[in-house]
């Protein structure tokens, strides 16, 4: 099972609203990620959590606030967003493979489509 | 710094024809390489990956890719394309961020259209 579940699939919010995106995985992965993807562009890394601690913040505006309550859950709290923040937000997770290749594989969820009006 | 180049923005092939999508990377050490596919309105699905060992890797949906260190390439191939393969394809290289996490650097993507 290589499933990363994201909710909601679609979200429309006003610029003064507060909302949250949620991500869940039960693969025992200890690294979780938020990516932002604009239309016709590749995903861009926003945040990385490793062992429930924020390890990377790619200079993301403070109106985006990540939270990792436990090793299976990752939230992205949204407040006072701008219309240009409308995008597909992708959650991902990873665990070093236990096979002989020793590599790491990053699995993505289906994403949450965010529209800011 | 690492980078990934996908030279073809858009490729159109006929159903049943063979396919090759190009990917070149720049990275100093042995790369962790991936191909992901994204259908319209969907997330990213992992097609295949290369870490070490056999340079020809098999993936899902009949795809394969060959790692060529001398050419810094990791091209994706499929012998016979199906209409359902129409999608955006991303090549990516992963580098360690420390503490067991990785950063993916993506190419700009190649959009595949399939003519029935």
Interface residues (C-beta under 8 A of the other chain):
Chain A: X2 X6 X30 X31 X33 X40 X41 X42 X43 X45 X48 X49 X50 X51 X53 X55 X56 X88 X90 X92 X94 X95 X96 X97 X100 X101 X102 X103 X104 X105 X106 X107 X108 X109 X110 X111 X113
Chain B: X32 X34 X36 X41 X42 X43 X44 X45 X46 X49 X51 X52 X53 X90 X94 X96 X97 X98 X99 X100 X101 X102 X103 X104 X106 X107 X108 X109
